[in-house]
Amino acid sequence: MLDDTDRRILRYYQSDPESASADLAERAGVTTSTLARRLERLRDKGILRGVRGVIHWPALGYEVAVSLRVTLDKTQARAFDEFLDAARDVPEVLEIQTFLGQVDVRLSVIARDMGHYQQLYRERLLTLPHIADIEALMHVAQLKTQESLPL
């Protein structure tokens, strides 16, 4: 699917996506026109999905991060869909993951402080539909977060 040139381009691109095309092409050992063609092909194939801003939430006053592990009442036919639709509407929910097993869904939630989290938990999160069980895991430290692959 990917050749060595594609991997080299992606390796350099993911380490510095804001670098100029000429610099990226030089490091990857290709011409700027080859780089442009290859990046476009990678986008068309859905491999390269874009560049995004990574926000350091504590710098904006969001000091509390919580993972909620949710088990749903699956006796309702649309429990998953209704829960996910409602969870997407909570701005402080940054990530939603679904699982097979005892835990059905994990929500990553941020709050300004414990008072804000408590209000958010009681008014928005506990009122999400079809919750059978919920467990909160308070983040203490983020030791590794990486989306780069060893290409």
Backbone bond lengths (Angstrom), bond angles and torsions (degrees), N, CA, C in turn:
res aa  C-N    CA-C-N  psi(-1)  N-CA   C-N-CA  omega(-1)  CA-C   N-CA-C  phi
1 M - - - 1.452 - - 1.528 110.81 -
2 L 1.340 117.03 -54.61 1.458 121.32 177.16 1.519 108.97 -106.72
3 D 1.323 117.06 137.79 1.460 118.56 174.66 1.530 108.45 -95.99
4 D 1.326 116.14 -179.60 1.463 120.69 -177.41 1.529 112.14 -61.36
5 T 1.321 117.25 -35.85 1.473 120.80 179.08 1.525 110.70 -65.54
6 D 1.333 116.65 -44.45 1.468 119.87 176.92 1.521 110.74 -59.29
7 R 1.313 116.70 -45.62 1.473 120.67 -179.44 1.527 111.01 -61.99
8 R 1.319 116.08 -42.32 1.467 120.47 179.51 1.534 109.91 -63.29
9 I 1.322 116.78 -45.41 1.466 120.44 178.22 1.530 110.21 -60.03
10 L 1.317 117.53 -46.87 1.465 120.66 -179.25 1.526 111.68 -64.90
11 R 1.336 117.12 -38.32 1.469 120.64 179.83 1.533 109.84 -59.70
12 Y 1.328 117.23 -47.23 1.456 120.29 -179.53 1.529 111.62 -73.50
13 Y 1.309 116.71 -36.93 1.463 121.00 -179.31 1.524 111.06 -64.24
14 Q 1.332 117.17 -44.51 1.463 118.83 -177.94 1.522 111.89 -70.76
15 S 1.323 118.99 -25.10 1.459 120.15 178.09 1.522 112.10 -78.96
16 D 1.360 117.38 -25.44 1.460 120.92 179.83 1.530 109.93 -153.07
17 P 1.337 117.81 75.56 1.465 120.33 -175.24 1.528 114.07 -68.16
18 E 1.316 117.88 -13.44 1.460 120.28 -179.06 1.522 113.08 -94.42
19 S 1.334 117.33 0.57 1.464 118.32 -179.08 1.525 110.45 -68.05
20 A 1.309 115.49 153.06 1.463 121.36 179.55 1.524 109.75 -64.14
21 S 1.326 116.17 148.74 1.466 121.16 -179.14 1.516 111.66 -56.10
22 A 1.320 117.32 -41.54 1.465 120.32 -178.90 1.525 110.83 -63.12
23 D 1.334 116.97 -41.09 1.466 120.33 178.70 1.523 111.30 -66.48
24 L 1.332 115.95 -44.28 1.455 120.60 179.14 1.529 110.71 -62.21
25 A 1.323 116.58 -44.09 1.468 120.84 179.33 1.523 110.57 -61.06
26 E 1.325 116.54 -42.88 1.469 120.10 -179.78 1.526 110.95 -63.12
27 R 1.325 117.26 -46.67 1.473 120.08 -179.92 1.514 111.51 -64.08
28 A 1.337 116.93 -35.35 1.466 120.56 -179.46 1.523 112.48 -82.55
29 G 1.335 116.81 -8.96 1.457 120.32 177.39 1.517 114.07 76.08
30 V 1.336 116.71 33.58 1.463 121.50 178.81 1.520 108.72 -133.20
31 T 1.323 116.20 167.98 1.460 120.20 175.27 1.531 108.95 -78.61
32 T 1.322 116.44 162.56 1.462 119.76 179.11 1.528 111.13 -64.68
33 S 1.329 117.68 -33.75 1.476 119.02 178.45 1.528 110.55 -69.65
34 T 1.335 117.27 -39.08 1.469 120.18 176.19 1.525 110.12 -63.83
35 L 1.328 115.60 -42.60 1.466 120.07 178.46 1.527 110.17 -58.97
36 A 1.321 117.23 -47.96 1.465 120.97 -178.75 1.524 110.91 -60.42
37 R 1.331 117.01 -44.89 1.477 121.07 179.08 1.517 111.33 -62.04
38 R 1.307 116.24 -45.23 1.468 120.34 -177.86 1.529 111.39 -67.18
39 L 1.324 117.41 -42.04 1.468 119.51 177.96 1.520 110.87 -63.01
40 E 1.312 117.12 -41.35 1.466 121.20 177.94 1.530 110.64 -61.68
41 R 1.334 116.79 -43.26 1.467 120.78 178.44 1.527 110.78 -63.48
42 L 1.331 117.17 -40.94 1.461 120.95 178.41 1.529 111.18 -65.17
43 R 1.329 116.68 -35.61 1.470 120.11 175.49 1.528 110.50 -68.05
44 D 1.337 116.60 -44.96 1.471 120.85 -179.54 1.519 112.04 -60.64
45 K 1.327 117.00 -34.39 1.470 121.54 179.61 1.529 112.66 -80.78
46 G 1.336 116.88 -6.65 1.461 120.36 179.96 1.516 113.42 81.21
47 I 1.317 117.89 10.07 1.468 121.59 178.56 1.522 109.83 -78.04
48 L 1.302 116.20 -46.00 1.458 122.42 177.68 1.516 107.10 -100.63
49 R 1.318 115.92 111.91 1.458 120.02 -171.65 1.512 113.68 -102.70
50 G 1.318 117.96 4.35 1.455 119.17 175.63 1.506 113.09 126.27
51 V 1.299 114.73 178.10 1.461 123.26 177.72 1.516 106.69 -112.80
52 R 1.316 116.85 140.28 1.454 119.19 -178.32 1.508 110.55 -135.56
53 G 1.309 115.32 157.43 1.450 120.99 175.59 1.518 110.00 -84.58
54 V 1.302 116.45 136.75 1.462 121.83 176.95 1.519 106.71 -106.88
55 I 1.316 115.95 118.66 1.465 121.33 -174.75 1.522 109.48 -100.54
56 H 1.307 115.89 132.74 1.465 122.32 174.08 1.530 106.47 -87.41
57 W 1.337 116.43 95.42 1.467 121.62 -171.42 1.520 114.63 -57.63
58 P 1.342 120.43 -38.11 1.470 118.52 177.74 1.527 113.01 -59.57
59 A 1.331 118.12 -30.49 1.461 120.45 178.05 1.523 111.51 -65.17
60 L 1.338 117.27 -21.09 1.460 121.76 177.91 1.528 111.97 -100.40
61 G 1.335 116.36 10.37 1.457 120.24 175.97 1.512 115.37 94.12
62 Y 1.310 118.89 7.35 1.474 121.88 177.13 1.522 108.10 -97.01
63 E 1.329 115.34 95.39 1.462 121.96 -172.81 1.533 113.75 -93.00
64 V 1.321 117.25 -15.20 1.472 120.95 -174.74 1.521 109.08 -110.64
65 A 1.334 115.30 130.27 1.469 121.52 175.31 1.525 108.14 -127.73
66 V 1.321 115.63 131.55 1.462 121.23 -175.62 1.528 108.99 -134.72
67 S 1.319 115.62 139.99 1.462 121.15 168.84 1.514 107.37 -103.16
68 L 1.306 116.07 127.16 1.461 120.62 176.54 1.512 108.72 -107.41
69 R 1.318 115.95 123.58 1.459 120.66 175.26 1.518 106.91 -99.56
70 V 1.326 115.91 120.61 1.455 121.61 -171.39 1.524 110.21 -118.37
71 T 1.324 115.03 131.30 1.461 122.02 170.10 1.516 106.56 -107.16
72 L 1.317 115.67 130.48 1.461 120.29 -176.39 1.521 111.99 -98.21
73 D 1.324 115.18 154.73 1.458 122.26 171.97 1.518 106.72 -80.15
74 K 1.316 115.37 97.72 1.461 120.29 -173.72 1.524 113.25 -85.73
75 T 1.334 117.11 13.67 1.469 119.05 175.33 1.526 110.50 -75.37
76 Q 1.325 116.24 -16.24 1.461 121.75 176.81 1.528 109.04 -92.48
77 A 1.315 117.22 130.99 1.458 122.01 -174.50 1.531 113.17 -59.09
78 R 1.308 117.77 -36.76 1.466 121.03 -176.21 1.526 112.82 -106.07
79 A 1.325 117.02 24.03 1.462 120.80 -175.89 1.530 112.16 -56.30
80 F 1.313 117.39 -49.60 1.462 120.30 -179.24 1.524 111.13 -60.49
81 D 1.319 116.82 -51.78 1.466 120.93 -176.33 1.523 111.86 -60.69
82 E 1.312 117.08 -44.53 1.461 120.19 -178.50 1.524 111.62 -68.39
83 F 1.332 116.84 -39.71 1.461 120.54 177.37 1.532 110.39 -63.32
84 L 1.332 116.41 -49.23 1.466 120.40 -177.84 1.519 112.09 -63.24
85 D 1.318 117.27 -40.59 1.469 120.55 177.92 1.521 110.70 -60.85
86 A 1.315 116.87 -43.67 1.467 120.82 -179.01 1.532 111.09 -70.51
87 A 1.324 117.84 -39.69 1.470 121.21 -179.60 1.525 111.07 -65.07
88 R 1.310 117.56 -35.32 1.476 121.27 178.55 1.532 111.58 -62.57
89 D 1.321 117.23 -24.06 1.459 121.55 -178.20 1.528 113.69 -82.87
90 V 1.324 118.06 -4.26 1.467 121.59 179.28 1.529 107.51 -93.01
91 P 1.336 118.44 109.85 1.469 120.71 -173.91 1.527 114.00 -59.04
92 E 1.311 117.48 -30.31 1.463 120.87 -177.85 1.527 112.88 -77.82
93 V 1.321 117.77 -7.59 1.463 121.47 174.65 1.521 107.12 -84.13
94 L 1.333 116.05 110.11 1.459 121.19 -175.93 1.518 113.09 -89.19
95 E 1.322 116.19 -27.68 1.461 119.63 -175.31 1.519 109.48 -147.48
96 I 1.311 114.97 141.94 1.462 121.76 175.94 1.518 107.11 -129.26
97 Q 1.309 116.25 125.96 1.464 121.69 176.81 1.519 108.59 -125.37
98 T 1.324 116.85 142.53 1.463 121.00 175.20 1.517 108.97 -110.48
99 F 1.337 115.81 152.42 1.452 122.49 -175.34 1.522 110.78 -136.16
100 L 1.305 115.20 161.43 1.459 122.21 166.17 1.518 106.05 -102.67
101 G 1.303 117.70 133.18 1.455 120.51 -178.91 1.513 110.76 132.59
102 Q 1.327 115.39 -160.28 1.466 120.45 -177.05 1.531 111.50 -65.14
103 V 1.324 117.10 -41.55 1.461 121.23 177.38 1.519 107.55 -90.40
104 D 1.325 116.41 130.63 1.460 120.82 -178.67 1.521 112.92 -92.04
105 V 1.338 116.13 -38.97 1.459 121.06 -172.81 1.523 109.17 -141.43
106 R 1.343 115.22 145.22 1.461 120.47 170.56 1.518 107.25 -122.61
107 L 1.326 115.44 130.88 1.465 122.13 176.81 1.524 108.75 -111.39
108 S 1.317 116.55 132.52 1.466 120.95 170.02 1.520 106.62 -97.83
109 V 1.329 115.46 123.18 1.458 121.76 -172.98 1.522 109.29 -125.86
110 I 1.342 116.63 141.56 1.462 121.05 173.18 1.519 109.27 -120.50
111 A 1.332 114.70 153.57 1.467 121.21 177.07 1.526 108.14 -148.48
112 R 1.323 115.20 157.82 1.464 119.50 -179.02 1.531 111.72 -67.08
113 D 1.316 116.18 -41.77 1.456 121.27 -178.72 1.532 107.43 -158.47
114 M 1.324 117.36 -177.41 1.468 120.24 -176.80 1.526 111.84 -66.80
115 G 1.318 117.92 -33.72 1.464 120.13 176.78 1.525 111.34 -63.99
116 H 1.312 116.20 -44.18 1.460 121.02 177.54 1.532 109.97 -63.72
117 Y 1.347 116.64 -42.82 1.467 119.54 178.91 1.529 110.81 -61.86
118 Q 1.329 116.93 -44.53 1.462 120.45 -179.45 1.531 110.51 -59.90
119 Q 1.317 117.25 -43.75 1.466 121.27 178.13 1.529 110.18 -64.06
120 L 1.305 116.59 -46.57 1.465 121.82 178.69 1.527 111.00 -60.08
121 Y 1.313 116.38 -43.91 1.470 121.90 -179.40 1.533 110.99 -61.24
122 R 1.325 115.77 -48.75 1.466 119.96 -176.80 1.528 112.96 -71.48
123 E 1.336 116.56 -42.27 1.465 119.86 -171.75 1.525 114.59 -89.90
124 R 1.327 117.84 -29.35 1.468 119.42 -174.61 1.519 113.50 -115.81
125 L 1.330 117.69 -40.74 1.458 119.87 -172.41 1.527 112.57 -84.06
126 L 1.319 117.07 -46.47 1.473 119.46 178.93 1.521 112.56 -67.52
127 T 1.319 117.03 -17.96 1.469 119.83 179.74 1.530 112.61 -91.03
128 L 1.329 117.37 0.33 1.463 119.60 175.38 1.527 108.65 -62.35
129 P 1.327 117.91 144.51 1.468 119.95 -173.50 1.535 113.42 -72.73
130 H 1.326 114.20 149.79 1.466 124.37 168.07 1.523 114.83 69.84
131 I 1.324 118.56 24.24 1.465 120.42 177.53 1.518 108.93 -79.03
132 A 1.334 115.87 124.38 1.461 121.31 173.82 1.520 110.10 -96.63
133 D 1.351 116.59 -35.92 1.459 121.40 179.51 1.521 108.31 -154.25
134 I 1.321 114.81 147.09 1.464 119.68 179.49 1.518 108.37 -142.41
135 E 1.324 116.08 136.70 1.460 121.70 178.76 1.520 108.13 -129.02
136 A 1.319 116.15 129.26 1.460 121.27 179.83 1.517 109.66 -99.90
137 L 1.318 115.77 131.08 1.456 122.47 175.62 1.522 107.29 -118.26
138 M 1.334 116.61 111.89 1.456 122.26 -178.55 1.526 109.32 -77.79
139 H 1.330 117.05 128.34 1.460 121.36 177.64 1.517 108.46 -73.48
140 V 1.311 115.78 130.63 1.456 121.22 176.35 1.525 110.04 -100.64
141 A 1.323 116.48 -45.83 1.463 121.16 179.66 1.517 109.09 -151.80
142 Q 1.304 115.93 145.65 1.467 120.85 174.50 1.521 106.17 -104.05
143 L 1.320 115.34 107.05 1.452 120.37 -172.71 1.520 113.06 -89.40
144 K 1.315 117.05 -27.72 1.465 120.35 177.23 1.515 108.75 -153.78
145 T 1.295 115.37 131.83 1.444 121.56 170.56 1.509 106.44 -142.45
146 Q 1.303 115.62 121.38 1.455 119.30 -175.15 1.509 109.38 -150.79
147 E 1.298 116.09 134.79 1.453 120.89 175.40 1.511 111.40 -112.85
148 S 1.322 116.91 -2.18 1.460 120.89 -179.40 1.518 109.98 -78.64
149 L 1.313 114.81 143.05 1.453 120.91 175.91 1.519 110.19 -105.18
150 P 1.315 117.68 148.87 1.461 119.80 176.37 1.519 110.60 -77.45
151 L 1.308 117.16 90.93 1.467 121.88 -176.73 1.516 111.31 -93.30
